[in-house]
Amino acid sequence: MKNLHIISRIAIYLLALVLFAFGIFHFLYPRDLLVYVPQILPGGIIWVYAVGASFILVSLSFLTNRMVKFAGYLLAILLGIFVIFIHIPNYLYAGDKEMKQMAFINLLKDTAIACFALHIAAGAHHQKLHLEDSD
């Protein structure tokens, strides 16, 4: 049973490193990601930086094992918003086959990461955020 815990911790650390890399990418190349911010949102590039900071903070939470439940649920919500408001419209209204395929891959990627974040959050029994006793 101890080996399963080690394997799950390694998986969480790998996700944290991926999220950290995504966060850094948001700060290094904000103009490249600005095209994904919906036009109806005011603030433009601020959202790119906010998402980058969110990824880095969730990454640090997972690496330090602090506020994991809270960070996991927030990451899942953030990625769900991406799927609904960015990836699905990009998929439905893509101009060519390659763009449609890329939007679908991003939709699947963010859905998978959101599910993993939910799994991590649900398994963080040592955390303070308990919605019910059986949690």
Backbone bond lengths (Angstrom), bond angles and torsions (degrees), N, CA, C in turn:
res aa  C-N    CA-C-N  psi(-1)  N-CA   C-N-CA  omega(-1)  CA-C   N-CA-C  phi
1 M - - - 1.442 - - 1.528 111.41 -
2 K 1.314 116.60 -32.25 1.467 120.75 179.43 1.530 110.79 -63.43
3 N 1.341 117.78 -36.25 1.460 121.19 179.83 1.519 111.71 -63.58
4 L 1.335 117.32 -36.10 1.457 119.96 178.65 1.526 110.80 -65.12
5 H 1.312 116.88 -36.75 1.461 120.37 177.69 1.529 110.32 -65.38
6 I 1.304 117.74 -41.35 1.464 121.82 178.90 1.524 110.46 -63.97
7 I 1.318 116.57 -43.28 1.466 120.57 179.75 1.529 110.32 -64.33
8 S 1.333 117.77 -41.73 1.466 119.40 179.41 1.531 111.18 -67.50
9 R 1.330 118.26 -36.70 1.463 120.63 176.86 1.531 110.71 -64.50
10 I 1.325 117.06 -41.01 1.468 120.47 177.41 1.528 110.18 -61.43
11 A 1.327 117.14 -42.36 1.464 120.96 178.84 1.529 110.66 -62.21
12 I 1.318 116.77 -41.96 1.469 120.82 178.93 1.526 110.36 -65.55
13 Y 1.333 116.98 -41.50 1.469 120.05 178.35 1.528 111.25 -64.14
14 L 1.332 117.29 -38.21 1.470 120.07 177.63 1.523 110.90 -65.64
15 L 1.336 116.96 -41.83 1.462 119.58 176.08 1.529 109.84 -61.70
16 A 1.320 117.12 -41.10 1.465 120.63 179.17 1.528 110.76 -60.51
17 L 1.318 117.46 -40.93 1.467 120.38 178.85 1.528 111.38 -66.28
18 V 1.326 116.90 -39.56 1.466 120.79 177.08 1.524 110.10 -63.73
19 L 1.330 117.13 -45.39 1.464 120.60 178.51 1.525 111.23 -62.53
20 F 1.329 116.68 -39.44 1.459 120.50 177.62 1.528 110.10 -61.57
21 A 1.328 116.66 -43.87 1.470 120.67 178.48 1.527 110.95 -62.85
22 F 1.351 117.64 -42.73 1.465 120.73 176.20 1.525 110.58 -59.93
23 G 1.332 116.41 -42.20 1.458 120.57 179.89 1.516 112.36 -62.92
24 I 1.315 116.81 -45.17 1.464 121.32 177.89 1.521 110.57 -62.51
25 F 1.335 116.92 -40.53 1.466 121.48 178.34 1.528 110.43 -59.02
26 H 1.333 117.26 -38.48 1.461 120.57 178.46 1.529 111.69 -62.97
27 F 1.316 117.40 -32.66 1.463 120.35 179.25 1.531 112.56 -83.64
28 L 1.323 117.08 -30.70 1.463 119.94 -179.54 1.522 112.67 -79.34
29 Y 1.328 117.70 -35.26 1.466 122.07 -174.82 1.534 111.11 -129.86
30 P 1.328 118.07 56.94 1.474 118.85 -176.37 1.523 113.44 -64.71
31 R 1.316 117.41 -34.01 1.475 120.50 -178.58 1.531 111.49 -66.76
32 D 1.328 117.12 -32.59 1.464 120.14 177.67 1.525 111.49 -67.43
33 L 1.322 116.91 -29.82 1.465 121.11 -177.13 1.523 112.29 -93.80
34 L 1.306 117.18 -10.68 1.465 120.85 -178.62 1.529 112.02 -61.54
35 V 1.315 117.46 -28.33 1.470 120.46 -179.72 1.536 111.95 -64.61
36 Y 1.334 117.34 -19.26 1.461 120.50 -179.63 1.526 113.00 -87.12
37 V 1.325 117.86 -11.70 1.461 121.18 178.67 1.524 107.74 -77.06
38 P 1.338 117.38 122.37 1.471 119.47 -179.86 1.532 111.50 -58.09
39 Q 1.316 116.17 140.48 1.471 122.46 -176.83 1.522 112.62 -61.43
40 I 1.328 117.53 -25.63 1.468 120.63 -176.35 1.526 112.59 -75.08
41 L 1.339 117.07 -14.71 1.464 120.63 -179.99 1.523 110.58 -84.50
42 P 1.316 117.37 125.82 1.467 118.78 174.70 1.525 109.63 -75.88
43 G 1.293 116.64 152.87 1.461 120.46 176.49 1.505 113.87 108.03
44 G 1.320 117.91 -24.82 1.460 121.95 175.93 1.510 115.28 51.19
45 I 1.315 116.35 -108.61 1.467 122.60 -171.95 1.531 113.13 -67.45
46 I 1.330 116.58 -20.05 1.472 119.54 177.34 1.521 110.44 -59.22
47 W 1.337 116.91 -35.81 1.463 120.78 179.70 1.522 111.68 -65.44
48 V 1.324 116.79 -35.33 1.474 120.09 177.81 1.523 109.56 -63.76
49 Y 1.318 116.68 -45.23 1.468 120.29 178.44 1.531 111.50 -66.29
50 A 1.327 117.31 -38.70 1.470 120.82 179.76 1.528 111.10 -63.87
51 V 1.318 116.43 -41.52 1.470 119.94 178.13 1.524 109.98 -66.95
52 G 1.329 117.31 -41.93 1.461 120.37 177.02 1.517 111.79 -59.62
53 A 1.324 116.54 -44.58 1.465 120.44 177.73 1.526 110.85 -63.84
54 S 1.327 116.71 -39.01 1.469 120.41 178.39 1.526 111.04 -61.71
55 F 1.326 116.22 -45.34 1.468 119.41 178.65 1.528 111.18 -60.56
56 I 1.312 116.90 -42.84 1.468 120.40 -179.56 1.525 110.48 -65.87
57 L 1.330 117.76 -42.86 1.463 120.49 179.91 1.526 112.20 -65.62
58 V 1.322 117.64 -40.58 1.468 120.36 176.45 1.527 109.51 -64.10
59 S 1.314 116.16 -41.15 1.459 120.87 177.60 1.520 111.02 -58.14
60 L 1.323 116.47 -47.52 1.465 120.28 179.30 1.527 111.57 -64.49
61 S 1.313 116.78 -35.72 1.462 120.63 176.78 1.522 110.84 -62.40
62 F 1.320 116.97 -45.59 1.465 121.37 179.77 1.524 111.36 -66.91
63 L 1.333 117.15 -39.00 1.466 120.46 -179.10 1.527 112.45 -69.47
64 T 1.331 116.51 -37.56 1.468 120.09 -177.23 1.522 112.63 -91.85
65 N 1.327 116.68 -7.15 1.463 123.08 -179.81 1.533 111.21 61.73
66 R 1.316 116.98 37.76 1.459 124.20 178.33 1.526 109.08 -119.37
67 M 1.312 116.86 134.00 1.472 123.09 179.19 1.530 112.06 53.32
68 V 1.312 116.86 37.72 1.465 122.37 -175.59 1.525 111.35 -65.81
69 K 1.317 117.02 -43.53 1.460 120.35 -178.29 1.529 110.13 -60.92
70 F 1.309 116.76 -49.46 1.458 122.16 179.54 1.531 111.03 -60.55
71 A 1.325 117.52 -48.24 1.467 122.09 -178.53 1.524 111.20 -64.54
72 G 1.325 117.14 -39.74 1.461 120.64 179.76 1.517 112.34 -63.75
73 Y 1.335 116.07 -45.09 1.464 119.18 178.35 1.526 111.55 -66.06
74 L 1.323 117.79 -40.44 1.456 119.83 178.47 1.534 112.02 -65.90
75 L 1.330 116.50 -38.74 1.468 119.30 176.98 1.527 110.54 -62.77
76 A 1.318 117.22 -42.36 1.459 120.55 179.10 1.529 111.10 -62.30
77 I 1.325 116.95 -41.15 1.467 120.60 177.83 1.527 110.54 -64.42
78 L 1.328 116.96 -45.23 1.466 121.41 179.68 1.530 110.94 -59.66
79 L 1.315 116.45 -46.04 1.465 119.63 -179.63 1.524 111.60 -69.34
80 G 1.327 117.19 -33.32 1.466 120.04 174.62 1.519 111.25 -62.96
81 I 1.318 116.38 -39.50 1.473 120.79 176.04 1.529 110.01 -62.73
82 F 1.330 116.85 -41.97 1.473 120.17 177.42 1.519 110.81 -59.37
83 V 1.323 116.76 -45.59 1.459 121.02 -178.23 1.526 110.33 -61.37
84 I 1.332 116.41 -47.35 1.466 120.58 -175.11 1.519 112.71 -71.98
85 F 1.336 117.34 -44.10 1.463 119.80 -171.28 1.525 115.21 -99.89
86 I 1.321 117.73 -11.37 1.466 119.54 179.81 1.528 111.30 -119.28
87 H 1.333 116.67 -58.43 1.470 119.40 -171.35 1.522 113.82 -71.53
88 I 1.329 118.21 -42.37 1.465 119.26 179.16 1.527 111.34 -64.70
89 P 1.359 119.21 -48.09 1.471 117.25 175.67 1.534 113.38 -61.02
90 N 1.343 117.15 -39.44 1.466 119.21 177.31 1.522 111.21 -61.72
91 Y 1.318 116.56 -38.18 1.466 120.46 178.69 1.530 110.71 -68.13
92 L 1.323 116.59 -45.95 1.462 120.11 -176.22 1.519 113.18 -68.47
93 Y 1.330 116.76 -33.75 1.461 120.08 -173.56 1.525 113.14 -113.03
94 A 1.314 117.74 20.55 1.472 120.62 179.31 1.523 109.81 -65.92
95 G 1.319 113.92 141.54 1.454 119.21 -177.56 1.514 113.97 -77.85
96 D 1.301 117.42 -37.44 1.461 119.34 -178.61 1.529 110.52 -129.98
97 K 1.322 114.55 172.94 1.468 121.56 -173.88 1.532 112.05 -63.41
98 E 1.341 117.51 -40.47 1.458 120.76 -178.16 1.534 111.90 -66.05
99 M 1.318 117.17 -40.29 1.464 120.75 178.43 1.529 111.02 -67.10
100 K 1.318 116.03 -38.58 1.459 120.65 178.30 1.526 109.91 -64.95
101 Q 1.319 116.64 -42.13 1.458 121.42 178.81 1.530 111.11 -64.93
102 M 1.324 117.92 -41.41 1.463 121.64 179.25 1.530 110.76 -65.43
103 A 1.332 116.87 -41.02 1.465 120.54 177.93 1.526 110.57 -62.93
104 F 1.328 117.09 -39.40 1.463 120.68 179.27 1.528 111.03 -67.11
105 I 1.325 117.02 -40.90 1.470 120.84 177.53 1.534 109.98 -63.04
106 N 1.321 117.98 -43.70 1.463 121.19 177.38 1.523 111.80 -64.00
107 L 1.325 116.64 -37.60 1.458 121.11 176.33 1.527 110.27 -60.54
108 L 1.335 116.45 -47.25 1.467 120.52 179.50 1.528 111.59 -65.98
109 K 1.320 117.18 -41.33 1.470 121.31 -179.12 1.520 111.18 -62.06
110 D 1.313 116.10 -49.72 1.462 119.01 -178.39 1.529 111.85 -67.99
111 T 1.321 117.37 -33.71 1.470 119.86 175.46 1.524 110.34 -64.83
112 A 1.322 117.44 -42.81 1.465 120.85 179.67 1.529 111.32 -65.22
113 I 1.318 117.40 -43.52 1.463 120.21 179.26 1.531 110.23 -65.86
114 A 1.334 117.65 -38.78 1.466 120.62 177.28 1.525 110.71 -62.42
115 C 1.323 117.13 -40.72 1.467 120.22 177.95 1.526 110.85 -64.93
116 F 1.308 117.86 -40.57 1.464 121.56 177.21 1.524 110.45 -64.47
117 A 1.331 116.77 -39.94 1.469 120.85 177.61 1.526 110.88 -63.50
118 L 1.329 117.49 -39.73 1.463 120.88 176.35 1.519 111.02 -64.28
119 H 1.318 116.45 -39.89 1.463 121.17 178.34 1.535 110.56 -63.49
120 I 1.305 116.16 -43.74 1.469 120.79 178.52 1.526 109.95 -63.14
121 A 1.329 116.72 -46.81 1.464 120.56 -178.23 1.526 111.08 -63.58
122 A 1.304 117.10 -42.26 1.467 120.37 -179.24 1.522 111.67 -66.72
123 G 1.323 117.18 -28.25 1.458 120.91 -178.81 1.516 114.36 -89.95
124 A 1.310 117.19 0.10 1.468 120.36 -178.15 1.526 109.47 -87.16
125 H 1.325 116.30 69.25 1.466 121.67 -176.21 1.531 112.45 -67.69
126 H 1.311 117.55 -25.94 1.459 120.77 -178.17 1.526 112.76 -76.04
127 Q 1.329 116.73 -9.52 1.461 120.46 -178.08 1.527 111.14 -78.90
128 K 1.305 116.50 163.64 1.459 122.75 -175.47 1.528 113.93 -80.56
129 L 1.310 119.22 -23.68 1.457 122.55 -175.41 1.528 109.61 -79.83
130 H 1.328 117.10 97.14 1.462 121.97 177.17 1.507 109.05 -117.99
131 L 1.316 115.01 121.02 1.462 119.50 -178.10 1.524 111.83 -82.93
132 E 1.319 116.07 -25.42 1.451 121.52 176.10 1.521 108.26 -156.64
133 D 1.314 116.83 166.88 1.470 120.63 -175.43 1.524 112.15 -66.64
134 S 1.325 118.56 -30.85 1.466 120.18 -177.35 1.508 112.17 -83.41
135 D 1.310 118.23 -0.05 1.466 123.22 -177.70 1.471 111.84 -62.94
